[in-house]
Each structure stands twice: as C-alpha cells, then as structure tokens.
Amino acid sequence: MRDWSAPALPPSWTAAGVSPFVARREQRSALDAAYAGVESGEGRTVFISGEPGTGKSRLLSTACAELHERGAVVLTGACIQELGRPLEPFDQPLMQLLAAIDGHELLREAFAPDDERRDAPPIAQDRLFDAVAELLAEASVDRPIVLALDDVHWAGEDAVRLLELLVAAIARARVLVLVALRPSPPDRSDALSGLIMRLTHLARVDRLELAPFSRRELVEYIGARADLAPSRAQAVAHALFDLTGGNPFLVRATWRQVVAAMGDEHARVEMPESAYELLQPRLALLAPHELDVLKVAALLGVEVDLTELLAMGASSPDDALVAIDGILGAGLLEPPPGDTGPYRFPHAIARQAILDLIPPSTAMRLHAHIADTLESRFPSAPRLVQRLAHHYSAARALGYGDRAATFLIRSAESAERRLAHDEAGRLYDRAAEVTPLADERDRLRGRAARSWALASDFAMARAEQEKRMDTADPRTRVRAAIGFEDASWRPGREGARAAELLNSAIGGIPADPRDALYVHALASLGRARAFTGELERGRDLVDRAVALARELDDDLTLAAALRAQISFFQWPQGARDRIGQARELERLTAGIDEDWGGLCSIVRSLSSYVIGDRPGMRDAAHGLAEASERWGAYWRYWIVCARFGEAFVDGRLSDAAAHLNRMGALENSFRSDFTSGAGATQTFLLRRESGRLGTVARLITGDEDPATHWAPGLLALYLEFGMTEPARRTLHGLLEHDGPRLHVSGEWPSRLALMAEAAAKLRDADAAAALRPMFAEFAGGNLVSGFYIAMFGAADRYVGELDAVCGDADPTPALERAIELCEQTEAPLHLVYALASASASQGASGDLPAARESAARARAIAGPLGLRRALDGLPEGLGSDGLPGAPVRTDGADGTGGVNGSTPEPSDASATPGRPAAASEAPDGLTARELEVLRLLADGLSNREIATELVISDHTAANHVRSILMKVGAPNRTRAARYARDHGIA
C-alpha cells in the first residue's frame, strides 16, 4: 500500500471557542482502554448509548479528537432522521478512505455517486460487506483506525448487518468502532436492538450507558463554565441538578439562568415542560419573518447549507441574511466553525421543537417549495435524490405523488446498486404507495418483493405479493400468486395460502396450455399442493406443466416448470431422475441472472446422498459455493447445511458441531421466517452420537405426554435412557396414529427410522411387522429428512434389523446391501451401524467368525472417530475380538480401519476427510498453506471465515488470497475456485 493521507477531523470538532469537555471520566477511561487494545492488534467495538441530550455526540467527538492527536486515523459517519444514502453511516467514512487509498474497485463502483448510472455488482451483499472489512483491515496495517458512527439508531437494516459483520471481522485488525445511539425504541430499530443483544456479551465489545450528570459532575461543569467561587459553584450545581435532573442538554440551556437567579433572592427558575417552552425565550426574540426562515431551516435538516436556505426564502437574499443574523443571535442556529460549511441546530432536540411549531398544511407547502427549488437550482446538492424523495413524499397530498414516486424509485435503485436490498424493498414499497398510476404500482410492488427476497426477508416478499393481488389485471394477479408461492417455498413454509391464491388467480385467465404464464402457474400450484401434504396431486400438476412447457419450446417456461419439479427433493422417489432434471435446468438457466442454479445444487447434493454418490455430493457443494458467492446469506446457509451433512456422515462430530453453530447464526438471514426446529433435531442427533445426552436424562420422567412433544424424538430419548415401557408405549402410540399425510411430510424419514430403531431394540415383532412394508419406497437408498437435517444412512439396514426381529426373512441380503451403500457413500458413521447390525445378525445365526470380523471392523472405524454411541452398541460376547471391555484400538493397529477396512493412512494435516490430499508438488508454486486457503475459498468462505477456520488473522488470509490469485492467474475468487476444482485441489 502506498503512503496515504488521513482525512481531517470535522471542523466542528476542532473549532476554537468550543466549550471545555468535563466529567465522563469513567467513559473516557473505558474508551482509552479499548484503544489500547486496538494498538496491541485487537479490534474493539464500543456502543455509546444515552437518551437525547445526554452528550453522546460530544463524548464521541472529544474522544476521537484525542485519539487523532495520538496518531489514529479517524473516519466519521452519521445517519440522518430523514431518508439518507444507502448504507449510512458507512458511506461517508468509506469514501474518505477510498479517496486516500488506491485499488478496491468493487467498493469504488458500489459507493460511486448516484449520478454515475451503473448496474449493481454481480456479487452477494455479504461479499461487498467482506470487501468493506478487508479495506479497513488493510488500512489499519499502517496506523490504527477509529471508525466513529453517530446517530446509528436511525440506521437501516442493511447497515446494521454490515455493522455486525464488521464487529466480527475486525477481531485481528487495529480498528476501533465507536457507535453512538439512543438506547431504546422507537428511536432504535428492532434490528439494532437485536444486534446489541447478540454482541455486547463478547469480550471485544463494550457498552457505555451515558447517565445524566451527577451532582459532583455538575460542580465540575459549572466550575469550568462560570468564574465562581467553589462554594457558590457547588450551590449552583445542586440547584441545577434539582432543576434538570442532570440532563446535559438542559444543563447547557439553563445554567446561565440558574447562575443569574442565584444572585437574586427574588428570582425563580422553573423547568419548562417541553423543548418548545425551553426555547420560548429565544423564539420570542425573533420577528415573524425570522421565524419563517428558521422553520425552513428546520425542514432542511439538522445541518443547513446557507446557499440553499437563502434560495428558499420569499424575501431577498439580503433580507434573509439579516433574518439569519437574528436567528444566530438567539442561539437557535450555530454558524460553521470556519468560513465554509453548514450551519447547525445546537441539538436535534432544538430542531424538533421548531418542526413541532409548523402546522401540517404549512409543512406540506414548504416541503413542496424546498423540493422544487432543490431540483431546479441545486443539481449537485449532496444526497439530492434522497432529499427530493423525502420532500416530494411529504408534499404528495398537494399533487406531487408522481414526483415523489420518481425519486423514491431512484433512491431504491441507488440502494440496489449498493446491494442494500432491505432498503430498496422499503423504498419501492413507498413509491408504490404514492404513485397515481395503477400499472406502475403493480410493477413497483413486484420490484419490492424481489428486493425483499434478495434480503432473505420472505415474509415481507409475501406481503408485497399479496398487495399485488388487489390489482384489476388478471395476469398481474397470476404473477403475484406465483411470487407468493416462491416466497413461501424458499423458507419451507406450508403451501395452503399459496395454493389458495394460485387457484384464485388461475381462475381469472383462460386455461390455455399454449400460454406460458398459465403453464408456470400450474407448476407453482403443483409445488404448493405438495407442500400442503397432497403429494401425488401436486406431482401430477407439476409433471403436466413440464410436459406442456416442452411442447411450447420455451426455455424459460420449461425452466420454471423444471424448477418446481425438482423441488420435490425431500421425497425419495426418483432421486436419479431429479439429478438429470437439475442438470437440464442448469443448462437452461446458464445465462439468466437468477439464483435457480443454487436449487439445482441443493437437489443434486441431496439426491446424490440418497443414491450414495459421494463425488456427486462434492460436485454439488461446489455449485452451492458459487451460488453463495453470487447471491449471499440465503445460499451460504445451504452450503453450511451441506458441510454439516458431510461432516456428520464422516463421523467428524466436532466439525459438524462447528457447522451447526454457523447455521444457527445464518438462520437470522431468514428474518421473520426464522425457525429453530431443524437446529434442535441436528443438535439432538449430534449429542446422541457423541454420548452427550446426560444432561437431558434428569428432565425425562417417562410420563411425558407425546401430544405436547415431538413424539419420535421422545421415543428416541426413552431408548437412550433404557426406559423400556415408556418407549414401547410411545412406539405403539405412533403406529396407532400413523396416516397417509404423515408419509408425505418432510419429517417422515426421521419418524420411520426412529420407530424402526425402537422396534429393533425392543425386539417388538408386532411393531416390526407393521413398519417393514413402509420401507419399500426407500429401499436401496439412504434415509434423510430435509436438507441434511437428519441422516440415518442405508434404509436396508433398518429393513435387515426388522427382518431379524420378525424372524420370517433372512436379514443378510438387506444388511449386505446396506454395507455396500455405506461404502459407496463413503460414510464411516453409517458404515459402523451397518456393520454392527450385520455382526449382531451373524452372531445370532451362529456365524461367530463373521460376527467378530464385522464387529472388529466397526470398532476400527468408530474408535479413532470417537463415536461413543456406536461403540457402546456393538455386539458383545463374540469371542476374543469382541469380548466386553476389550480395549478399543484407535490407531488402526488391529489390521483393520478406514471405510473399507484397510489400515488407516498416516495423518495428513492438509487433507480434509472426503477430499483429495495435497499433491507432493503443488501446481503453480502454491504453498501448503495456500492450498488450504484455496480449498476453503473454493467452498465459498470469505477471508474472515478462512481466517477463523485456519486460526490466522484476517489480514494474513487476505494476503494468501491475493498471492493465490497472482500465482494461478485468476482475476477473481470465482475463477480461483474453478481453478481449484479443475486441478483436483477442491
């Protein structure tokens, strides 16, 4: 990095004549300690919260000025109450830094001015945010960075997400983030409240609450502001505390009155009941035309450009300047500290008091006048598009709805270019509310729904589509119903409402099989039906839609129909066919800027698991990584799910637990559709395999009501804790209440597997006989619920175990098929259980040598992996190799080991289970560490995530990535990932 000049501090922070800063010693000490940590290389974040007027901004500016003197680079940003630029408060500090540092073209493009028309970068929002973190980390190598963010209670949800990412990303960077905000709603958003709850328990995050001044602090304040004897200063401070409660804003506004009153025994000072009453003495000094100018200034904002204010007045500029002199004299505006810069209200409270004076009708007329003037005379004004959207929206009742819509749309497009999807959705929705044009309203709601979907807020996307259903245009209603169904399916919601809307909308257009929209709607209706439990009816509708689409010879319509068809990946039938359909859909959508390829990878991954194709699972994981790179958190969630699944079946339980923790964090990306049910199931299965269910045992009595619990899970717990009778009772209760609708639910494979486990362990022949036919549809494949929520391995293992209990069929063929499938899947965890079942069956039939061999092979696999439950469940009493208490060899020295029973290879730290090890001579001069980084990069991990996985700094990870790109000649991460796959590295 070349030498670069740090930006200057805001002039108002360093101007002469600023009153001395007193008190707040504890808070200043805490900030000094945080900065000391930053100087030592530890990133820190401090939230500074307090009610309006408690001095948050003053503490922030004072601390930053002192840190600037100590050599820190201070970058400043703030949010405004009105409509601001996308990703405020980060845009201003980022532009300050980009002006001083070369490179980082992605950020330059994203944060370019609104008048530079361009498309959004073709990357996920997460990647843009990662680039922000990398820029700050890179800049902090030369000198510590202080990122000072004020009024963050007005930040949008996209900016809050960026803040959360930064807090984690700066862990190993010399960056101090200071965040000033109000402490509670309605000023603070729910998103920001949730962020603070998630972060403030972290060691690197502090929270400072600014309370009102104490009496002692007020003595210090009065001593610094007034030339008084100590005893008199104390008396004034006590009186001031009784009057103001120590609120710094009120103290600043009234201390002179109190000092004067203390010298006059007849004088009284009473605390006004409102900010208006507090300012009333100052307002009384203004003539009517001066007050009019002040009202316009208040509508312009907390900061006021003098040229703009002069242009807004009804009088001449000279008269307006005279009026401004009067306002300054009354202390209701403050001049800039130098010759240039904006005028400011002394506090947002003062500005709000002026706004409260303006009648609504007058405010509308003034907003319209401000907007007209800004648009006609100030084409280069800062935040012009957003300001015009705000002022025209406030004046829409006067006939400015079309202008408001125009600039709200432009503001939304600006948000899109910065990948601020949540903000874009809100702005498109606002534009739809104010536009007088019905067709435009429908289009805008469609754009809003797409933005919400990109933000992974599918509840808001559905709400937007329901609004579109109110249109008079029947074809728009169909498109809205299709969009609603998609926003229901993505988070896995039940499809009844989607089916209802689709039936209603389809009824409004001709049932024309040559109409592409009709065919698309049929496909969506079929998927919605399937997700209401009507699987066969839904599948028939989708199959019909695919057939009609093929007759149309329309690639997009066929792609839409195929997308619905492969969405049935939760059910076992036709797994191989779905892989082929997914491949076809990938070809059809190769040139379309949609995320449908991510679904193709999900389908290929899960279907490959069902048929035991481990290479297919790996290939699909690469596709998910590419979808994550392009489309963000929603697809990043699915790739972590796939990694969890791979780690679980590999028996790498600690890795699976780490992936599960990441999934929990990423589930927040589903916003209002968040559900923790999947994570609870996965946590149970992990704890069960690792033998860590002991803490649950004390909570289970055997008298639980299955109707108030997930009964299959309750059954599994009873079995683990040896509670035979409650387990038998629950098993038979499940069978008695079994029905066809359960068989088409996503959880059916889990229910079936857990019931089969119980029937086998309890040796319950009646239950086994009832369950045995239910496995027919799963024969020859692996059992799985959801997308790697619960993986049970070969269905034939359960068939064999049930056959052994029933006693009317030889379990050997089914168990041999199960072992073969587990080996083919390269799934050590599943293979251990299949071998254990085979050993038990062989022992029962008297073939002790075979039983010993199977048990020994199972032990050799389970021992090194620490699969406690599997080891505890191996058959006993089989002879010298399987005696109870026989030592478990974890080094493969018993002559068996690995998935296929071969002796394990020596440990290779650079090899990941299920992946090729590093070649002895890496291509293009890549080092061993670079190979590790490249593998993780190919999996879609960001630099921050790579650093966490390898326990290195973010900066080191970024350096490795840059070195890799140069060595392999790749222009970007996507090409590097492709290189890794082409060379067998990933």
N, C-alpha and C positions, 0 to 999 in steps of 0.2 A: 504494500500500500504506500502511495506517495505521501509526503507530508501534507497535512491539511489543516486549515484554519478553523478553529472552533467558532461557532456563531456567538455574537454578543448577547448579553443578557437583555431582556426587555427594558427599554429606557425608564419605565415607571418604577422598576426595582432599584435603580441606581441613582435616581434623580436627587439633586440637592434639596434640602428642606423637608425631606420625609421624616416624620416623627420617629423618635427612637423606639426600638423594639424592646419591650420589657417583659418580665415574667416568662412563663412557659419553660422553666428550666428543665423539668423532667422530660418534656417532649424534645427539647433540643439535645439533651444528653442521649436520648434514645436514637435520634437521627445521627448523632456523631458516632454512636456505636455501630449503627447499620453501615455507615460509610466506611468505618474502619474494617468491617468485614469485607466490603467491596474492594478496598485497597489490597486486601490479602488474597483476592481472587474468588470470593464467594458472592454471587449475585444475591441481592436482597430486595425486598418489596415492603413498603410501609404504607398502610392505609391511614389517612388522617381524616377523621370524621368529626363532625360537630354541627349543631344547629345553625341556621343562618345568623350571621353576625358574630360568631364565636372566634373569628380570626384565622380560619383555615388558610385562606389565600395569603394572609400576611406571614404566617409561620412558614408557608411553602416558599415565598419569595425571599424571606430573610435567610432561611437555611440554604437555599440554592445560591444566593449571593456569597455566603460564607464559603460554601464548597467550591464555588468558582474561583475564589481567591486562593484556595488550596490546590488548584490545578485541575479540577474536574471540568469536563465539558458538560454544560447544562443545556439540555434541549427541552423546550417548553411547548405545551399544547393545552387547549381548553375546549370544553363543549359549550354550546350556547343553548338557551332555552328554546329558541325558535328552531326552524329547520336549518341544520348545518350541513357541511360537506360530509360525504360518506366516510366512515371510519374516523370521524373526530372522536377523541382529541389527538389521534396519532398522525394525521396528515401533515400538520404543521411541523412537528419535530422531524418527521421522515424527510420532508422536503428540505429542511435545514441541513440535515446530514447528507442527503444526496447532492446538495449544492457544493459540498466540501469534498466529497469523495468520488473517485472515478468508478465506473462499472455499474453493476446492479441494474442492468437494462430492464429486467422484468418489473422492478419496483418503479423505475422512471416511467415506464409505459403505464402502469396501473395508476400512478399518482400524478399524471400529467394534468394540466388544466382542462376544464370542461370544454373549452372552445377547440381543443385538439380532438376532433372526432376520430374514433377508433373502436374496434371491437374489443370485447373482454378477452384477456389472455386465455388460451385453451388449457387451463390447469384448474385444479381444485382450489377452493378457498384455503384449505389447510396449507397448500404449497406456497401460496402467496404469504400467508402468515409465517411460515417457516423462513421465507426469504427475509421478512422483517427481522426475525430473531437473529438470523445469520448476519445481517448488516450491523445490528447493534453489537453482536459479539465480536465481529471483525474490527469495528471501530474502537472497541474497548481495549484492544491489544495495546494500542499506543498510549491511551490515557483513560482513566475512569470516566464512565458516562453516568450522568444523572438525568433521568427522564422524568420531568415534572409535569404532571397531568392534573389540571384543575377542573372543578365543577363536573366531575365524572358521573355524578348522579343523573346527568342528562344524556349520558352515552347510550347509543343504540345497542341492540343485542349482538350485532356483528363485532362492534368494537369491544364489547365485554368478552366475547370469545377470543379475540386477539389478545386482550389483556391476560386472560387465563393461560393462553399458550405461552406468552412472554414470561410470566411468573415462573413457569416450569423450565423454559428454555434458557434462562439466564443463570441457572444454578452454578455454572462454572465460568461465568463471564463477569468482568468488572463493571457491572451495571447496577445502579440503584434506581428503582422505580418508586416514585412518590406519587400517591394518588389521593387527592383531596376531594371529599364528597360529603353530602348531607347524610345523616345516619339512618333515615327510615323513609318508607313510602309515605305519601305519594310521590315525593321528590325523587326517591331512589327506585329504580325498576326492580321487578321480581328477579330478572336475570342477574343483576348486580348483587342483590341480596343473597341469592344462591351462591354466587361466586365467592363472596366474602365468607360465607359459612363453610365452603369447601376448602378455602385456602388458609384461613387465619390460624389453623392448628399446626401449620407447617413451621419447621424451625426457622426457615429463611424469610418468614412473613410476619410482620408486626402490625399491630393496630393501635393507633393512638386516638383516644377519645378526648376531644377538647371540651372540657367543662367550663362554665363561666369562671371569671376571675374570683379568686378568694379575697378575703379582706386584706391579707398580707400582700397579695399581688397588686391590689388596688393602691395600697400605700406606696409601693414602688412606682406604679404608673403615675400617680399624682406628683410624686417627688420628681419624676423625670419631666413632666409637662409643665408644672407650675413652680414658681420660685417661692416656696412656702417653708416655714419652719417645720421641723419634724412633727411636733405635736399637732400643729394645725393641719398638716398633710394627713395625719392619721385620722383626725376628726372628719375631714372632707371625705376620705376614703370610706369610713364607716357609713357616713350619710349617703354616699354614692352607692354603696353596696345595698343598703336598705331600699334605695330608690329603684335600682336597675337589676338587682339580683346578680350583678357581676357580668352581664352580657356585654362583650367588648364593643359592639356597635352602639348600644345605648349609652355605654360609658363615654365613648368618643363624642356622641351627640349632645351629652348633657353636663359634662364635667365643668365646663366654664360657668354654666348657670348655678351649679352647686357651689362652686368657689365663691361666686358673687353673693349668693344667698347667705353663705356662712359669715359674710361680713356685714350683713344687715339683719338685725334681730327680727324685723317685721316681715322680711321676705319669706315666701314659701315656694318650694319647687315640688310640683306633683308630676308623677309619671304619666304620660299620655297613654290612652288605652289602645292606640293603633299607631302604625308608622305615619299615617297621614297627620294625626294630631301632633306627633313628634315634629313633623316638618312644617306644621301650620305657621309657626312664627316666621320661618324663612319664606314660605309661599306668600305670606301677607306682604312681603317686601316687593313682590312682582306686580307690574302693571298687567292688564288683561292681555295685551299683545305679547308680552314677555312669557306669560304662562302658556299662550298658544304655541310659541316656539318650543317651550320645554316639553309640551305634550308630543309634538312631532319628534323631538329628540328621543323621548321615551319609546315611541313606536319604532324608531330606527334601531334601537338596541342599547346594551349597556355601554358599548363604545360607539362614538358618533363621529363620522367624518364631517369636518366643518364645511367643506365644499358642498357635500350633499345636503347638509342642513340648510345652508344658505339658499340652495336651489329650490327647496321645498316651500319656502315662505311665500305668503301672499304679498308681503311688503318688499321694498327694495333691499338689496344686499346690505347697504349702509344701515338701514333701519334694523335689519336682522342682527347685524353685528352689535349695534347698541343694545338690543334685547339680550344678546348673549352675554354682554358685559354685566347686565343686571343679574342674570342667572348665576354667573360666576361669583358675583359679589354676595349673593345669597347663599353661596356654598352648595348649590344644588347640582352643579356640574363642576368638574375639575379639569383644568387645562392640561395639555400634554406637557411632559417634563422638559421638552426641548422646543425647537422651532417647528417641528413637524410631528405628526402622529395624531391619534384620535383624542377627542375629548371623552371624558368618562363620567358616569354617575359615581358618586362616592361609594355606593354599595348597591347590589341588586335589590336590596330592601327599599332603598330610596327610589329606584326606578319603578318598582312595582307600586309604590304609593302613588306615583304620578299616573301610571296606567289606570289605577283604580278610579281616578278622577274623570276619566274620559267616558262619556255616555256611549253605549253600543253603536248608535246610529252615527255619531260623530267619528267614532273609531273606524267604522267601515268606510266612510268618505275619505278619511285621512289615509287609510291603507291603500285605497284606490289611487289617490293622488301620488303617494310615495311610489307605488308600482309604476304608474305612467311616467313619472319623472325619471326613475332609475332606468327604465327600459329605453327611453328616448334620449337621455342625456349622459348616461354613465355605462356605456357598453363594456368597459373594462373594470367595473367595480368588483371587488372581491366577493366571492360567493353569490354572484349575481343571479344565477339560475335558481338557487335555493331561496334567495331572498324574494325574487319575483313570485315563486311558487307560494311562499308564505303570505305575502301581502295581497296577491290576487285572490288567494283562497279566503282570506279574511273579508274580502270585498265581494265575494261571489253573489251575495243577495242583491247586489246592485247591477247584476248583469255581466259579471266578469268570470262566470263559470268556465267559459271556453278558454280564456287566458290562463286561469288557474290550472285547468287540465293540461294545457300545453306545457307549462313549466313544471308541473308535478311529473309529467311524463319524462321531460328532460332530466329532472332530478333523479327519477327512477333509473333512467338509462345510465346516468353518471354512477349511481350505486352499483349497477350491473357491471360496469367497467372496472370497478374496484372489488368485484366479487362480494359485495355487501348484499347478499341475497335477501336477508330478512328485511333490511331497509327498503330494498327495491319492491318487495311484496307489499309493504305498508304504503309506499308512495303510489304504486299502481292502483291499489285499492282506494286511496284517497282521490286519485284522478277519476276513477270510475264513479265515485260518489258525486263529483261536481260537474262532470261533463254533461252538456244538454243533449248529446247525441246518443241515441239508444244503441246503434251499431258499435260505436266506439266504446260505450260502456261494456258491452259484452266482450269485445276484444281485450280491453284493459283487465277485466277480471280473469280472462284466460292467461294473460301475462303475469298477473299477480299470483295465480295458482302455480304457475311454473316456477316463479321465484321462491314461493314457499316450499315447493318440493325440493328445489336445489338447496334450500336451507334445512332440509330434512324435517320441516315442520308440517307433517302431513295432515294434522288436524286443521290447520289454517288453510291448507290447499283444498281440503274437502269443503270447508265452509265457503271458500270462494266459488267453488264449482256449484254448490247449492244455490248461491246467489244467481249464478248464470242460468239456472233452471227457470228463473222467473221471466226469461225473455219470451217474446212472442214468436221468435223464429224457431221452427221445429228442428232444424238441422243444428242450430247452436245448442238446443237442449240436448240433442244426442251427444254432441261433443262434450258438453258439460257432464253428462252422466258417465261417459267413458272416462273422463278425467277423475271424477269422483271415485269410480271403481279402482283406478290405478292407485290413487292416494289411500285407498282402503287396503289394497293388497300389499303394498310395499311394507307397511309396518305389521302385516299379518293379522289384520282385523277381520272379524266375521263379516260376511258379504251380504247380509239381508237388506240393509238400506241401499247398498249399491244395486242389488237386483231389482229392488222396488223402483228406483229412479230410472234404471235402464228399461224396464218394462214400460214405464210411463212414456219415456222419450221415444222408444222404438215405435210405440203405437201411433205416434204423430207423423211418421213418414211412411211412404209406401214400402211394402215388403218386397223390394226389388233386388234379386240376387246379383244384378249387374251393378248395383250401387255400392261403391267401395265403403262408404260410411256405414251403410246397413250391415255389411259383412263384418266390419270392425266392431260394431256394436254387438253383433251376435257373439263374437269371440269374447268380448268383455262380459257379456251376460253369462256365458258358459262358465267362465272363471269365477264369477260372483256366485253362481249356483253351487259350484263345487265347494266354495268356502262357506256355504251355509249347511253343508252336510249332504247335499244332493249330488253326490259324486258322479254317478252314471249319467244323470240328466245333463249335468254340466259338461262332462266329457263329450257327450253326443253333440251338444251345441257347438263346442269348440271344433270338433272334427268336421262338422258340417261347414263351419266358417272357413277352415283351412281348405276344404275341397272347393268351395265357391271362390276363394281367393286365387287358387291355382287356375281356375277357369278364366278369371279376369285377366290373368297375365300382368298383374300389377305388383311389383316388388314390395312397395311399401305396405299395401294391404296384406299381402302374404306374410310379411314380416310381423305385422301386428297380430295376425291370427296365430302364427307360429309362437309368438311370444306368450300368448295365452295358453297355447297347447303345452309348452314345456314348463309352464308354471305349476304343473301337477307333479313336481319333483318330490313332494312329500310322500307320495304313494309308490309302492314297489313295482307295480306293473309297468312294463315297457321301458325299463331303465336304458337298455341299449338303443332303443328307438329314440329316446329323448336325447341321447348324446348326438345321434345323427341329425336330429331336428335342430339342436343347438348349433351344430357346425353349419347347417344350412342358414340359420338366422344370422350367424356371424358374417357369412359371405354376403347376405342381402343388405346388411347394415354397415358394411365396412366403410362407406363414405358418408355416413349420416352422423351428425353431431348430436347423438343421443347416447344414453348410458345403457342401452339394451345389451351390449356386449358383456356387461357385468352379470346380468341374469344368465347369459349363456355360460359363463364360467361357473356360476353357482350350480347350475344344473349339471354341467359336465363333472364338477367336483363330486357332488353327492351321488350322482348316478355311477360314477367310477368307483366310489366306495361300495355301493350296493353290489356291483358285479365283481369287486375285488381287483380293480385295475389301479394299482398304486402309481405307476407312471402317469396315468390319466389324471389322477388327483393332483400330482405335482404340476402338470401342464396347466390344469385349470387354475391352480393357485397363482401362476404367472399372469394369467388373464385377469384375475381379481386384482393383482398388484397394479396392472395397467389401469384398470377402472378406478382404483383408489387414487392413483396419480392424477387422473383427469377429473374425477368427479367428487372426490373428497370423503368426508367423515362417514357417510352412509355406507359406502363401499369399503372403507377402511375397516368398519365394524365386521363386515362379512369375511374379509380376509383374515382377521384375527380369529373369527369363529373357525375358519378352516385350519388355521395353525393350531388352535386348541384341539380340534379333532385329530389332527396328525399326531400331536404330542401325546394325546390320551391313548390312542391305539398303539403307539410305540411304547407305552409304559413309562414315558418321561413325565411323571406326575408333577414334579416341581415346575417344569416348563409349562405344562398345561395350566397349573395354578397361576403362573405369571400371565399367561394369555387371558385367563378368565378375569383377572384383575383389570387388564386393559379393556376387555369387553365391557366391564361394568362402567368404566369411565366413558367409553364411547357410546354407551346406551343413552347418554344425555343428548346425543345428536338426534335422537328420535323425538326430542322435545315433548310435546303433550301426549304423544303415544307411548311414552316410556312404560315399560312393564318389567318387573323383576322375576317373573316366573321361570324363564329359561335359565337365568343365572342360579336360581335356587336349586333346580334339578341338577345342573352341572356341578355345583358345589357339593351336593349330596353324593353324587357318583364319585367325585374325586376323593372326598373324605372316606367313603366306603372302601375304595381300593387301597388307600394308604393306611387303613386301620385307625382312623381318627374320628370315630363316631362316639367315643366315650362320653363326651360332654352332653350328648343328646340323651344318653341312656337314663339319666336321672329324671328326665322330663317325661318319659314314656311309662305309662302305668299298665297298659293292656286294656283299659276301659274306655279308650278314646272312641268318639263317635265318628265312623267313617264318612258320614254325611257332611261333617264340618271340616274334614281334612281331605287331601288328595289320597284316596284310599290305596292306590297301588304303592305310593311311597310309604304309607303307614304299614302296609303288608311287608315291604322290604325291611323296614326298621324292626318289626317284630321278629323276622327271621334272623337278622343280625344279632339280636339280643337274646336269641334262644327262647322266645315266648311262643311256644308251640300252639297252644289253644287259641290265643288271640289271632295268631297268623292263620290258623285253619278256619276260624270263624270269618275273618276278613276275606280270605280267598273265596269261600263259598258265597259270601255276600256279593262279591264282584261278579261271579259267574251267574248268580241269580238275576242280577240287574244288567246283564250284558244285553246289547241290542245292536241292530244294524247301523244306527247313527254313530255309535262309538267306533265301529270298524272303519269308518271313513274319516275319522278325526286325525289330526297330525300326531296326537299322542298315542294312537293305537299301538304302534310297535313297542312302545315302552310298557304299556299296560300288559300286552301279551307276554313280553319277555319276563316281566316281574312275576306275573301269575305262573308262568312255566317254571321259573326258578323255585317258587314256593311249592308247587305240586311235586317237583322232583325232590326237594329237600325234605318235605313232609311225607314222601312216599304215598301220596294220596292218589290212588288209582282212578277213582271216580273223576277227580278234577283233571288228571292227566288225560283221560279218555275224552273229556269234553274239550280240552284245549288242543289236542293233537290235530284235528281237521283244520283248525284255524290257521295253522302254519303253512297250509298248502300254497297260498299266494306268495309266500316269502321264500319258498324252497329254492335252494341254490344260490341265495344271495345273503348279504349282510343286513342285519336289522338296525335301523336308525330312525330316531324321531327328530323331526325338524331338521334344521341345517346344523348338524353335529351337536345338537342339544344332548342327545343320549345315544351312545353307540354300544351295541350289545354283541356285535360280531355275527358269526355264521348262524343263520336260522336253523340249519341242520343240526347244530349242537343241541339245541333245545328239542328238536324232533327226536334225536337219539336218546336224550335223557328221558323224555316222555315215553318213548318205546320201552325203555328199560323198566320204568315204573309199571306200565300196563302189562308187560310180560307177554304180549301176543305178537311181537315182531322183533327181529334181531336188530339191535341198535347199531351194530358195527358199520353197515354201509353208510348210514347218515353221519356217524361220527368221523368216518374216513373222509367223506366229502367236506365236512366242516374243517378238518385239519388242512386239507388241500386248499380250501378257500382262504383260510387264515394265512397260510404260507404265501399264497398268491397275492394277498393284500399287504404282505409284509407288516403284519400287525402282531407284535410279540404278546401284547396283553390278551388279545383274543385267542392266540395260539395256546397260551398257558391254560386257559379254561377248557379249550377243546381237548388238549392232551390230558388234563385232569379227568374230564368226563370219560375219555377213552380208557384211561387207566382204571377208573372205577368199574367200567363195564367189563374190561378184560379180567380184572381180579374176580368179579362176580361170576364170570364164566369159567374160572379156573386156569386161565392162561396167565400165570404169575410172571413168567419171564417178560411177556409183552407188557404187562401192567407195570413191572418195575422199570422197564425201558421208557415207557411213556411218562411215568412219574419223575424219573431222573432227568429226562429231557425238559420237562416243565420246570423243575427246580433250577436247572442250569440257566434257564431264561429268566425266571422270576427273581432269583436271588440277587444278581447284580443290579436289577432294576428296583429292588426293594418293594416288590408287590406283596405286601403283608397278607392281604386277604386271600390272594391266590395261593400263597404258600401255606397258609393255615388250612385251606380247603383241600389240599392234596390228599389222596387216599393214604391210610396208614396200614401197618401190619402186612406189608408186601414182601418182607424179607430184608436181606442185608442192605439193599439200596434204598429202602423206603421205610425203615423202622421209625416209630415215633421218637422224636427227639434227635434223629440223625442230623448231624451238622449240615447246614446249607452252605455249599461252596459258592462263593461269589466271584471266583476268579476263573471259572471255566476249567479247573484242573481235573474235573471228573471225566474229561474227554468229550463232553457234550457242551453245547451252548449255541448262542445265536438263534436266529429264527428257524433255520433249517437243521439245527442240531450240530453244527460244526463248531470247532473251537473258536472262541472269540478272537478277533484280531487285537493286537496291542492298541491301546487308546491313542487316538489321533485328535488332538485338540482342535485342529482346523476342520474336522469333519463333523457334520451335523447328521443325526440319525435320519435315514431316508434320503440322504443327498450324497453325491459323489465327493470323495475326499479330494484334497488339493493334489494336483499332479506334482511330480518331483521337480519339474521345471515349468513354472507358470508362464503363460503366454504374455508377450509384450512387456516382459520385465516386471510384472506385478509382484509385489512382495506378499509374504504370507498374510500380513495384516490387511493389505489391500484386497486380497482375495476374500477375507472375512467381511470386509466392508462392502465389497461388490455383491456378495451373496445377499446381504441384508438390504442393500439398495434395490436389488432385483425383486425382492419381496415387497417393495413399496414403502420401506421405512424411511422416515425423514432423517436428516442429520441428527436431530435431537434424539430420536428413537434409537439410531445406530449408536450414539454415544452412551445411552443408557444400557443397551444390550452388551456393549463391549467394555463398559466401565472406563470410558475415556471422556475427555472434555468435548463439548460441542464444537469448539474451535478445531480441535485435533480431527474430529470426524469430518468437518468441512474441508480441512486440508487434504485428508485422504481422498475424499470425493473428487476434489479438483485435480489431484495427481492422477487418479484413475482416468478421468475424462481426457487428460492430455496424453497419457500412455496409450489408451485404446483408440484415440482419435474420435471420441464421441462428442457431439455438440451439446448434448443434454443428458439428463438422467434416464430418460426413456430409451435412448439409443444405447446407453451403457448397460441397462437391464437386458436389452436384446442381445448385446454382445455376450453377456454372462450366460444366457441360455444357449446361444449358438456355439459357445466354446465349452459347454458342459460344466460350467462353474456353478451354475444355479439350476 
